[in-house]
Each structure stands twice: as structure tokens, then as C-alpha cells.
Amino acid sequence: MFTGLIQGTGTLLKIDRQGVDAKMVIRANFALEDLALGESIAVDGACLTVAASQGSVFTADVSGETLNRTTLGRKPTGSRLNLERALRLGDRLGGHLVSGHVDGIGTLLDRVREGRSRRLFFQVSEELARYIVEKGSVAINGISLTVNGCEVDRFDVNIVPHTARETTIEELRKGEAVNIETDIIGKYVERMLTGWQQKLSEKSAQPSRINTDFLAKHGFF
């Protein structure tokens, strides 16, 4: 589990394709103290498992599912990536609950300067947009951001100077793809509600056990 508060960026040194899977070698621009094998680390919002590490350089396994669902498989050597180590119990939750399980890909449509900040506009599929609500939370390339406004297939966020400095979001160009993770709470709520409604529908579709035979057996006739 992560918070969407980026700890620093890293550089993709190498991506080694191994059939449908791959290994990525990344150098972090900050100290990775006590990085353990098997530890989770979010790379541009995708939760990866550390397979090896030495100093500030680590190797992570990337599954075919992750390559297909995220932008990681498109990244050339030398790309800068947002990095966040997993949340520890007792840490401050300054962003929002981010699982590192990317839901899909969005596209940067435009950017507009507003004072010292920038407003960025993204397009997503309607399937993703259903989980994005005004003033709710969304993770873009692993960055926890607040949704300013949303429509059927697009939304916009505000980027403050600190976020622009500490992440790669200022480097995005119009038409560039980004990893999108919607708020996990909304997905669980929908799942529970639709499951409950389905059970009600199934229950109502079953024939009633109360009939003339039942009533006669219990002395009503």
C-alpha cells in the first residue's frame, strides 16, 4: 500500500524483456536505505517487487499484465520515473490510499497556467471515468492528486509548484500516456452495492415457498 506522495525520481537504466515478462533496472536519485528483497516499490504508480538491489540501483520484475496495463513497457532507457516505497504502519497518510494496481491509461490533453500552479486536463475511458469524482482522489503516474472537475471521459487536476519540482509530471507533453489509478474506496463501494443488488434480484427471481400446499399443511385451509 502507498500514499501517492512521491519520495523521489529514478532513471530507467535497462529493461530486459523475458518473453511476456521483463526486468527493469532503475537508479533512484535518493537513498534507498535498508531496501529488502521482495519489497514493494511503486514505479510510476505500478507496484513492483524488488528482485535485487545495490546502493541506489535496484532491479524489479514486471509481469506481462503490468506491461500491458501500464505505460512501463513503452518507456525507453533513460526515462525518469516516479518512485515511492511502501507505506509503513504508523506513517502519516498525507496523500490517499494507493494500491499500486494501475486501472488503465489516460492521455494528457492540455495544460493551463493558473497563478503559480498548472491545471492539467486528462482523457480516460468512460469505464475509468465512472470512478473519478469532483474533489475526490486520483493517482497519476503514482502521484496523489485531487480532482478539480470531471466529465464523461475526462478530468482535470491542479499541480502545485512542489509537486512539479519533486515529480516528473512537469515533463509530460500533450498526447503523452499516463498511468491512472482511481480511488480504491469507490471500487469497493460499487462492488458491494452491485453484489447486494444482484443477490436481491436472484432472491426475488426464486419462486415463493408460500403456496396453497404450504398454507394447507400449516392449517390455514
DAQUISUL-V32629 format. One record per pair of residues at least 12 apart in sequence whose C-alpha atoms are under 10 Angstrom apart, sorted by the first residue. I is the first residue (numbers start at 1). J is the second residue. D is the distance in whole Angstrom. If there is no record, write none. Layout:
# DAQUISUL-V32629
i: <I | I>
j: <J | J>
d: <D | D>
This chain:
# DAQUISUL-V32629
i: <1 | 1 | 1 | 1 | 1 | 1 | 1 | 1 | 1 | 1 | 1 | 1 | 1 | 2 | 2 | 2 | 2 | 2 | 2 | 2 | 2 | 2 | 2 | 2 | 2 | 2 | 2 | 2 | 2 | 2 | 2 | 2 | 3 | 3 | 3 | 3 | 3 | 3 | 3 | 3 | 3 | 3 | 3 | 3 | 3 | 3 | 3 | 3 | 3 | 3 | 4 | 4 | 4 | 4 | 4 | 4 | 4 | 4 | 4 | 4 | 4 | 4 | 4 | 4 | 4 | 4 | 4 | 4 | 4 | 4 | 4 | 4 | 4 | 4 | 4 | 4 | 5 | 5 | 5 | 5 | 5 | 5 | 5 | 5 | 5 | 5 | 5 | 5 | 5 | 5 | 5 | 5 | 5 | 6 | 6 | 6 | 6 | 6 | 6 | 6 | 6 | 6 | 6 | 6 | 6 | 6 | 6 | 6 | 6 | 6 | 7 | 7 | 7 | 7 | 7 | 7 | 7 | 7 | 7 | 7 | 8 | 8 | 8 | 8 | 8 | 8 | 8 | 8 | 8 | 8 | 8 | 8 | 8 | 9 | 9 | 9 | 9 | 9 | 9 | 9 | 9 | 9 | 9 | 9 | 9 | 9 | 9 | 9 | 10 | 10 | 10 | 10 | 10 | 10 | 10 | 10 | 10 | 10 | 10 | 10 | 10 | 10 | 10 | 10 | 10 | 10 | 11 | 11 | 11 | 11 | 11 | 11 | 11 | 11 | 11 | 11 | 11 | 11 | 11 | 12 | 12 | 12 | 12 | 12 | 12 | 12 | 12 | 12 | 12 | 12 | 12 | 12 | 12 | 13 | 13 | 13 | 13 | 13 | 13 | 13 | 13 | 13 | 13 | 13 | 14 | 14 | 14 | 14 | 14 | 14 | 14 | 14 | 15 | 15 | 15 | 15 | 15 | 15 | 15 | 15 | 15 | 16 | 16 | 17 | 17 | 17 | 18 | 18 | 18 | 19 | 19 | 20 | 20 | 20 | 20 | 20 | 20 | 21 | 21 | 21 | 21 | 21 | 21 | 21 | 21 | 21 | 22 | 22 | 22 | 22 | 22 | 22 | 22 | 22 | 23 | 23 | 23 | 23 | 23 | 23 | 23 | 24 | 24 | 24 | 24 | 24 | 24 | 24 | 24 | 24 | 24 | 24 | 25 | 25 | 25 | 25 | 25 | 25 | 25 | 25 | 25 | 25 | 26 | 26 | 26 | 26 | 26 | 26 | 26 | 26 | 26 | 26 | 26 | 26 | 26 | 27 | 27 | 27 | 27 | 27 | 27 | 27 | 27 | 27 | 27 | 28 | 28 | 28 | 28 | 28 | 28 | 28 | 28 | 29 | 29 | 29 | 29 | 30 | 30 | 30 | 31 | 31 | 31 | 32 | 32 | 32 | 32 | 32 | 32 | 32 | 33 | 33 | 34 | 34 | 35 | 35 | 35 | 35 | 35 | 35 | 35 | 35 | 36 | 36 | 36 | 36 | 36 | 37 | 37 | 37 | 37 | 37 | 37 | 37 | 37 | 38 | 38 | 38 | 38 | 38 | 39 | 39 | 39 | 39 | 39 | 40 | 40 | 40 | 40 | 40 | 40 | 41 | 41 | 41 | 41 | 41 | 41 | 41 | 42 | 42 | 42 | 42 | 42 | 42 | 42 | 42 | 42 | 42 | 42 | 42 | 43 | 43 | 43 | 43 | 43 | 43 | 43 | 43 | 43 | 43 | 43 | 44 | 44 | 44 | 44 | 44 | 44 | 44 | 44 | 44 | 44 | 44 | 44 | 44 | 44 | 44 | 44 | 44 | 44 | 44 | 44 | 45 | 45 | 45 | 45 | 45 | 45 | 45 | 45 | 45 | 45 | 45 | 45 | 45 | 45 | 45 | 45 | 45 | 45 | 45 | 45 | 45 | 45 | 46 | 46 | 46 | 46 | 46 | 46 | 46 | 46 | 46 | 46 | 46 | 46 | 46 | 46 | 46 | 46 | 46 | 46 | 46 | 46 | 46 | 47 | 47 | 47 | 47 | 47 | 47 | 47 | 47 | 47 | 47 | 47 | 47 | 47 | 48 | 48 | 48 | 48 | 48 | 48 | 48 | 49 | 49 | 50 | 66 | 66 | 68 | 69 | 69 | 69 | 69 | 69 | 69 | 69 | 70 | 70 | 70 | 70 | 70 | 70 | 70 | 70 | 70 | 70 | 70 | 71 | 71 | 71 | 71 | 71 | 71 | 71 | 71 | 71 | 71 | 72 | 72 | 74 | 79 | 80 | 80 | 80 | 81 | 81 | 81 | 81 | 81 | 82 | 82 | 82 | 82 | 82 | 82 | 82 | 83 | 83 | 83 | 83 | 84 | 84 | 84 | 86 | 86 | 86 | 94 | 95 | 95 | 95 | 95 | 95 | 95 | 95 | 96 | 96 | 96 | 96 | 96 | 96 | 96 | 96 | 96 | 96 | 97 | 97 | 97 | 97 | 97 | 97 | 97 | 98 | 98 | 98 | 98 | 98 | 98 | 98 | 98 | 98 | 98 | 98 | 99 | 99 | 99 | 99 | 99 | 99 | 100 | 100 | 100 | 100 | 100 | 101 | 101 | 101 | 101 | 101 | 101 | 102 | 102 | 102 | 102 | 102 | 102 | 102 | 102 | 103 | 103 | 103 | 103 | 103 | 103 | 103 | 104 | 104 | 104 | 104 | 104 | 104 | 104 | 104 | 104 | 105 | 105 | 105 | 105 | 105 | 105 | 105 | 105 | 105 | 105 | 105 | 105 | 106 | 106 | 106 | 106 | 106 | 106 | 106 | 106 | 106 | 106 | 106 | 106 | 106 | 106 | 106 | 106 | 107 | 107 | 107 | 107 | 107 | 107 | 107 | 107 | 107 | 107 | 107 | 107 | 107 | 107 | 107 | 108 | 108 | 108 | 108 | 108 | 108 | 108 | 108 | 108 | 108 | 108 | 108 | 108 | 108 | 108 | 109 | 109 | 109 | 109 | 109 | 109 | 109 | 109 | 109 | 109 | 109 | 110 | 110 | 110 | 110 | 110 | 110 | 110 | 111 | 111 | 111 | 111 | 111 | 111 | 111 | 111 | 112 | 113 | 113 | 114 | 114 | 114 | 115 | 116 | 116 | 116 | 117 | 117 | 117 | 117 | 117 | 117 | 117 | 118 | 118 | 118 | 118 | 118 | 118 | 118 | 119 | 119 | 119 | 119 | 119 | 119 | 120 | 120 | 120 | 120 | 120 | 120 | 120 | 120 | 120 | 120 | 121 | 121 | 121 | 121 | 121 | 121 | 121 | 121 | 121 | 122 | 122 | 122 | 122 | 122 | 122 | 122 | 122 | 122 | 122 | 122 | 122 | 122 | 123 | 123 | 123 | 123 | 123 | 123 | 123 | 123 | 123 | 124 | 124 | 124 | 124 | 124 | 124 | 124 | 124 | 125 | 125 | 125 | 126 | 126 | 126 | 126 | 127 | 127 | 128 | 128 | 128 | 128 | 128 | 128 | 129 | 129 | 129 | 129 | 129 | 129 | 129 | 130 | 130 | 130 | 130 | 130 | 130 | 130 | 131 | 131 | 131 | 131 | 131 | 131 | 131 | 131 | 132 | 132 | 132 | 132 | 132 | 132 | 132 | 132 | 132 | 132 | 132 | 132 | 132 | 133 | 133 | 133 | 133 | 133 | 133 | 133 | 133 | 133 | 133 | 134 | 134 | 134 | 134 | 134 | 134 | 134 | 134 | 134 | 135 | 135 | 135 | 135 | 135 | 136 | 136 | 136 | 136 | 136 | 137 | 137 | 137 | 137 | 137 | 137 | 138 | 138 | 138 | 138 | 138 | 138 | 139 | 139 | 139 | 139 | 139 | 139 | 140 | 140 | 140 | 140 | 140 | 140 | 140 | 141 | 141 | 141 | 141 | 141 | 141 | 141 | 141 | 142 | 142 | 142 | 142 | 142 | 143 | 143 | 143 | 143 | 143 | 143 | 143 | 144 | 144 | 144 | 145 | 145 | 145 | 145 | 146 | 146>
j: <40 | 41 | 42 | 47 | 85 | 86 | 87 | 88 | 97 | 98 | 99 | 100 | 101 | 40 | 41 | 42 | 45 | 47 | 84 | 85 | 86 | 87 | 88 | 93 | 95 | 96 | 97 | 98 | 99 | 100 | 142 | 144 | 84 | 85 | 86 | 87 | 91 | 92 | 93 | 94 | 95 | 96 | 97 | 98 | 99 | 100 | 139 | 142 | 143 | 144 | 42 | 44 | 45 | 82 | 83 | 84 | 85 | 86 | 87 | 93 | 94 | 95 | 96 | 97 | 98 | 99 | 100 | 137 | 138 | 139 | 140 | 141 | 142 | 143 | 144 | 145 | 82 | 83 | 84 | 85 | 93 | 94 | 95 | 96 | 98 | 139 | 142 | 143 | 144 | 145 | 163 | 166 | 167 | 42 | 43 | 44 | 45 | 82 | 83 | 84 | 85 | 95 | 141 | 142 | 143 | 144 | 163 | 166 | 167 | 168 | 28 | 29 | 30 | 31 | 82 | 83 | 84 | 85 | 166 | 167 | 28 | 29 | 30 | 31 | 81 | 82 | 83 | 84 | 85 | 165 | 166 | 167 | 168 | 26 | 27 | 28 | 29 | 30 | 43 | 44 | 80 | 81 | 82 | 83 | 84 | 166 | 167 | 168 | 25 | 26 | 27 | 28 | 29 | 30 | 43 | 44 | 56 | 57 | 78 | 79 | 80 | 81 | 82 | 83 | 167 | 168 | 25 | 26 | 27 | 28 | 29 | 57 | 77 | 78 | 79 | 80 | 81 | 82 | 83 | 24 | 25 | 26 | 27 | 28 | 57 | 72 | 75 | 76 | 77 | 78 | 79 | 80 | 81 | 25 | 26 | 27 | 57 | 58 | 59 | 76 | 77 | 78 | 79 | 80 | 26 | 27 | 59 | 75 | 76 | 77 | 78 | 79 | 59 | 60 | 61 | 62 | 72 | 73 | 75 | 76 | 77 | 61 | 62 | 62 | 64 | 73 | 62 | 63 | 64 | 63 | 64 | 62 | 63 | 64 | 65 | 67 | 68 | 61 | 62 | 63 | 64 | 65 | 66 | 67 | 68 | 73 | 60 | 61 | 62 | 63 | 64 | 66 | 67 | 73 | 50 | 51 | 59 | 60 | 61 | 62 | 63 | 48 | 50 | 51 | 58 | 59 | 60 | 61 | 62 | 72 | 73 | 77 | 50 | 51 | 52 | 53 | 57 | 58 | 59 | 60 | 61 | 77 | 43 | 53 | 56 | 57 | 58 | 59 | 60 | 77 | 78 | 79 | 80 | 81 | 83 | 53 | 54 | 55 | 56 | 57 | 58 | 59 | 78 | 80 | 81 | 55 | 56 | 57 | 58 | 80 | 81 | 82 | 83 | 56 | 57 | 80 | 83 | 55 | 56 | 83 | 55 | 56 | 57 | 53 | 54 | 55 | 56 | 57 | 58 | 85 | 55 | 56 | 53 | 55 | 50 | 52 | 53 | 54 | 55 | 56 | 58 | 85 | 49 | 50 | 51 | 52 | 53 | 49 | 50 | 51 | 52 | 53 | 58 | 59 | 60 | 50 | 51 | 52 | 60 | 61 | 51 | 52 | 60 | 85 | 86 | 60 | 84 | 85 | 86 | 87 | 100 | 60 | 83 | 84 | 85 | 86 | 87 | 100 | 81 | 82 | 83 | 84 | 85 | 86 | 98 | 99 | 100 | 101 | 141 | 142 | 60 | 72 | 80 | 81 | 82 | 83 | 84 | 85 | 100 | 141 | 142 | 70 | 71 | 72 | 80 | 81 | 82 | 83 | 84 | 100 | 102 | 139 | 140 | 141 | 142 | 143 | 167 | 168 | 178 | 179 | 180 | 70 | 71 | 72 | 81 | 82 | 83 | 84 | 98 | 99 | 100 | 101 | 102 | 139 | 140 | 141 | 142 | 143 | 144 | 178 | 179 | 180 | 181 | 62 | 66 | 67 | 69 | 70 | 71 | 72 | 82 | 83 | 84 | 98 | 99 | 100 | 101 | 102 | 103 | 141 | 142 | 179 | 180 | 181 | 60 | 62 | 66 | 83 | 84 | 85 | 86 | 98 | 99 | 100 | 101 | 102 | 142 | 60 | 61 | 62 | 63 | 66 | 100 | 101 | 61 | 62 | 62 | 101 | 102 | 104 | 101 | 102 | 103 | 104 | 105 | 179 | 180 | 101 | 102 | 103 | 104 | 105 | 106 | 141 | 177 | 178 | 179 | 180 | 102 | 104 | 105 | 106 | 141 | 176 | 177 | 178 | 179 | 180 | 178 | 179 | 177 | 168 | 167 | 168 | 171 | 141 | 142 | 167 | 168 | 169 | 141 | 142 | 143 | 166 | 167 | 168 | 169 | 141 | 142 | 143 | 167 | 100 | 142 | 143 | 98 | 99 | 100 | 144 | 137 | 138 | 139 | 143 | 144 | 145 | 146 | 136 | 137 | 138 | 139 | 143 | 144 | 145 | 146 | 183 | 184 | 137 | 138 | 139 | 144 | 183 | 184 | 185 | 137 | 138 | 139 | 142 | 143 | 144 | 181 | 182 | 183 | 184 | 185 | 139 | 142 | 181 | 182 | 183 | 184 | 139 | 141 | 142 | 180 | 181 | 142 | 179 | 180 | 181 | 182 | 184 | 139 | 140 | 141 | 142 | 179 | 180 | 181 | 182 | 127 | 128 | 179 | 180 | 181 | 182 | 183 | 124 | 125 | 127 | 128 | 178 | 179 | 180 | 181 | 182 | 123 | 124 | 125 | 128 | 140 | 141 | 176 | 177 | 178 | 179 | 180 | 181 | 122 | 123 | 124 | 125 | 128 | 140 | 141 | 153 | 154 | 175 | 176 | 177 | 178 | 179 | 180 | 181 | 121 | 122 | 123 | 124 | 125 | 154 | 172 | 173 | 174 | 175 | 176 | 177 | 178 | 179 | 180 | 120 | 121 | 122 | 123 | 124 | 154 | 155 | 156 | 172 | 173 | 174 | 175 | 176 | 177 | 178 | 121 | 122 | 123 | 154 | 155 | 156 | 173 | 174 | 175 | 176 | 177 | 122 | 123 | 156 | 172 | 173 | 174 | 175 | 156 | 157 | 158 | 159 | 170 | 172 | 173 | 174 | 158 | 158 | 159 | 158 | 159 | 160 | 160 | 159 | 160 | 161 | 158 | 159 | 160 | 161 | 162 | 163 | 164 | 157 | 158 | 159 | 160 | 161 | 164 | 170 | 148 | 156 | 157 | 158 | 159 | 160 | 148 | 155 | 156 | 157 | 158 | 159 | 169 | 170 | 172 | 174 | 148 | 149 | 150 | 154 | 155 | 156 | 157 | 158 | 174 | 140 | 150 | 153 | 154 | 155 | 156 | 157 | 174 | 175 | 176 | 177 | 178 | 180 | 150 | 151 | 152 | 153 | 154 | 155 | 156 | 175 | 177 | 151 | 152 | 153 | 154 | 155 | 177 | 178 | 180 | 152 | 153 | 154 | 151 | 152 | 153 | 154 | 152 | 153 | 152 | 153 | 154 | 180 | 181 | 182 | 150 | 151 | 152 | 153 | 154 | 155 | 182 | 150 | 151 | 152 | 153 | 182 | 186 | 187 | 181 | 182 | 183 | 184 | 185 | 186 | 187 | 190 | 146 | 147 | 149 | 150 | 151 | 152 | 153 | 154 | 155 | 181 | 182 | 183 | 186 | 146 | 147 | 148 | 149 | 150 | 151 | 155 | 182 | 183 | 186 | 146 | 147 | 148 | 149 | 150 | 151 | 155 | 156 | 157 | 147 | 148 | 149 | 150 | 157 | 148 | 149 | 182 | 183 | 186 | 157 | 181 | 182 | 183 | 184 | 185 | 157 | 180 | 181 | 182 | 183 | 184 | 178 | 179 | 180 | 181 | 182 | 183 | 157 | 169 | 178 | 179 | 180 | 181 | 182 | 167 | 168 | 169 | 177 | 178 | 179 | 180 | 181 | 167 | 178 | 179 | 180 | 181 | 163 | 167 | 168 | 169 | 179 | 180 | 181 | 163 | 181 | 183 | 157 | 158 | 159 | 163 | 158 | 159>
d: <9 | 9 | 9 | 9 | 9 | 6 | 6 | 9 | 7 | 6 | 5 | 7 | 10 | 9 | 9 | 8 | 9 | 9 | 7 | 7 | 5 | 5 | 9 | 9 | 9 | 8 | 6 | 5 | 6 | 7 | 9 | 10 | 8 | 9 | 8 | 7 | 10 | 9 | 6 | 7 | 5 | 5 | 5 | 5 | 8 | 9 | 9 | 9 | 8 | 7 | 9 | 10 | 8 | 10 | 9 | 7 | 10 | 10 | 10 | 9 | 8 | 6 | 7 | 8 | 6 | 9 | 9 | 10 | 9 | 7 | 9 | 9 | 5 | 5 | 4 | 8 | 10 | 9 | 7 | 10 | 9 | 7 | 6 | 9 | 10 | 10 | 8 | 6 | 6 | 9 | 9 | 10 | 9 | 9 | 10 | 9 | 9 | 6 | 6 | 5 | 9 | 10 | 10 | 7 | 6 | 8 | 9 | 7 | 7 | 10 | 10 | 10 | 8 | 10 | 8 | 6 | 5 | 8 | 8 | 9 | 7 | 7 | 6 | 9 | 9 | 6 | 6 | 7 | 10 | 10 | 6 | 7 | 9 | 10 | 9 | 6 | 6 | 8 | 9 | 9 | 6 | 5 | 5 | 5 | 9 | 8 | 6 | 7 | 10 | 6 | 5 | 4 | 5 | 8 | 9 | 10 | 9 | 9 | 9 | 8 | 6 | 5 | 6 | 7 | 10 | 10 | 9 | 6 | 5 | 6 | 8 | 9 | 8 | 6 | 6 | 5 | 6 | 9 | 10 | 7 | 6 | 5 | 7 | 9 | 10 | 10 | 8 | 8 | 5 | 5 | 5 | 6 | 7 | 5 | 5 | 7 | 9 | 10 | 10 | 9 | 6 | 6 | 8 | 10 | 7 | 10 | 9 | 10 | 8 | 6 | 8 | 10 | 9 | 10 | 10 | 10 | 10 | 9 | 9 | 8 | 7 | 10 | 10 | 9 | 10 | 9 | 10 | 10 | 10 | 10 | 9 | 9 | 7 | 5 | 9 | 8 | 9 | 8 | 6 | 5 | 5 | 8 | 9 | 8 | 10 | 10 | 9 | 6 | 5 | 7 | 8 | 10 | 8 | 9 | 10 | 9 | 7 | 6 | 5 | 6 | 9 | 10 | 10 | 10 | 8 | 6 | 5 | 7 | 7 | 9 | 10 | 10 | 10 | 10 | 9 | 9 | 7 | 6 | 4 | 7 | 9 | 10 | 9 | 9 | 8 | 6 | 6 | 6 | 8 | 10 | 9 | 10 | 9 | 9 | 10 | 10 | 10 | 9 | 6 | 4 | 7 | 9 | 10 | 10 | 10 | 9 | 5 | 6 | 8 | 9 | 9 | 9 | 8 | 7 | 9 | 10 | 9 | 10 | 7 | 10 | 8 | 6 | 10 | 9 | 9 | 7 | 6 | 8 | 9 | 9 | 8 | 9 | 10 | 9 | 8 | 9 | 7 | 9 | 9 | 9 | 9 | 9 | 10 | 7 | 9 | 8 | 8 | 8 | 5 | 6 | 6 | 7 | 10 | 10 | 10 | 5 | 6 | 8 | 9 | 10 | 8 | 10 | 10 | 8 | 8 | 9 | 9 | 7 | 6 | 9 | 9 | 9 | 7 | 6 | 5 | 6 | 10 | 9 | 10 | 8 | 6 | 5 | 6 | 7 | 10 | 9 | 6 | 9 | 9 | 7 | 9 | 8 | 10 | 6 | 6 | 5 | 7 | 9 | 9 | 8 | 7 | 9 | 9 | 8 | 9 | 6 | 5 | 6 | 9 | 9 | 10 | 10 | 8 | 4 | 5 | 8 | 10 | 9 | 9 | 7 | 10 | 9 | 10 | 10 | 9 | 7 | 8 | 8 | 8 | 9 | 5 | 8 | 7 | 7 | 7 | 5 | 3 | 7 | 10 | 9 | 7 | 8 | 8 | 9 | 8 | 10 | 10 | 8 | 9 | 8 | 10 | 9 | 10 | 10 | 9 | 5 | 6 | 6 | 10 | 8 | 7 | 8 | 9 | 9 | 10 | 9 | 9 | 10 | 9 | 9 | 9 | 10 | 7 | 4 | 6 | 8 | 9 | 6 | 7 | 7 | 9 | 9 | 8 | 10 | 6 | 8 | 10 | 9 | 8 | 9 | 9 | 7 | 7 | 6 | 7 | 8 | 10 | 9 | 7 | 8 | 6 | 6 | 10 | 9 | 9 | 8 | 6 | 8 | 10 | 9 | 7 | 10 | 9 | 10 | 7 | 7 | 6 | 10 | 10 | 9 | 10 | 10 | 9 | 7 | 9 | 8 | 10 | 8 | 7 | 10 | 7 | 7 | 8 | 9 | 6 | 6 | 9 | 9 | 8 | 9 | 9 | 10 | 8 | 9 | 10 | 9 | 9 | 9 | 9 | 10 | 9 | 9 | 6 | 8 | 9 | 10 | 7 | 8 | 9 | 10 | 6 | 9 | 10 | 8 | 10 | 9 | 10 | 10 | 9 | 8 | 7 | 9 | 10 | 9 | 7 | 8 | 9 | 8 | 8 | 9 | 7 | 7 | 10 | 10 | 10 | 8 | 10 | 9 | 8 | 9 | 10 | 7 | 10 | 7 | 10 | 10 | 9 | 7 | 9 | 10 | 9 | 9 | 9 | 9 | 6 | 6 | 5 | 8 | 10 | 7 | 8 | 6 | 5 | 7 | 10 | 8 | 8 | 9 | 7 | 9 | 6 | 5 | 7 | 9 | 9 | 7 | 8 | 9 | 9 | 10 | 10 | 6 | 6 | 5 | 6 | 9 | 6 | 6 | 5 | 8 | 9 | 9 | 10 | 10 | 9 | 9 | 8 | 6 | 5 | 6 | 6 | 10 | 8 | 5 | 5 | 7 | 10 | 9 | 10 | 9 | 8 | 6 | 6 | 5 | 6 | 9 | 10 | 7 | 6 | 5 | 7 | 9 | 10 | 10 | 10 | 8 | 7 | 5 | 5 | 6 | 7 | 8 | 5 | 5 | 6 | 9 | 10 | 10 | 9 | 5 | 6 | 8 | 10 | 7 | 10 | 9 | 10 | 8 | 6 | 8 | 9 | 10 | 10 | 10 | 10 | 10 | 9 | 8 | 10 | 10 | 9 | 9 | 10 | 10 | 10 | 9 | 7 | 7 | 7 | 6 | 5 | 6 | 9 | 10 | 9 | 8 | 6 | 5 | 7 | 8 | 9 | 9 | 9 | 7 | 6 | 4 | 6 | 9 | 10 | 8 | 5 | 5 | 6 | 7 | 10 | 10 | 10 | 10 | 10 | 9 | 9 | 7 | 6 | 4 | 7 | 9 | 9 | 10 | 9 | 9 | 6 | 6 | 6 | 8 | 9 | 9 | 10 | 9 | 9 | 10 | 10 | 9 | 9 | 6 | 4 | 7 | 9 | 10 | 10 | 10 | 9 | 5 | 6 | 8 | 10 | 10 | 9 | 9 | 6 | 8 | 9 | 6 | 5 | 8 | 9 | 8 | 10 | 8 | 9 | 8 | 9 | 7 | 8 | 8 | 6 | 6 | 7 | 8 | 9 | 10 | 9 | 8 | 8 | 9 | 9 | 10 | 10 | 6 | 7 | 9 | 9 | 6 | 7 | 9 | 10 | 8 | 9 | 7 | 9 | 10 | 10 | 9 | 8 | 10 | 6 | 7 | 9 | 9 | 7 | 9 | 7 | 6 | 9 | 9 | 10 | 9 | 9 | 8 | 5 | 6 | 5 | 6 | 9 | 9 | 9 | 10 | 5 | 6 | 7 | 9 | 9 | 8 | 9 | 9 | 8 | 10 | 10 | 9 | 7 | 6 | 9 | 10 | 9 | 7 | 6 | 5 | 6 | 9 | 10 | 8 | 6 | 5 | 6 | 8 | 10 | 9 | 6 | 6 | 5 | 7 | 9 | 9 | 9 | 8 | 10 | 6 | 5 | 7 | 8 | 10 | 9 | 7 | 8 | 8 | 8 | 8 | 9 | 9 | 10 | 9 | 10 | 10 | 9 | 10 | 7 | 8 | 8 | 9 | 7 | 9>
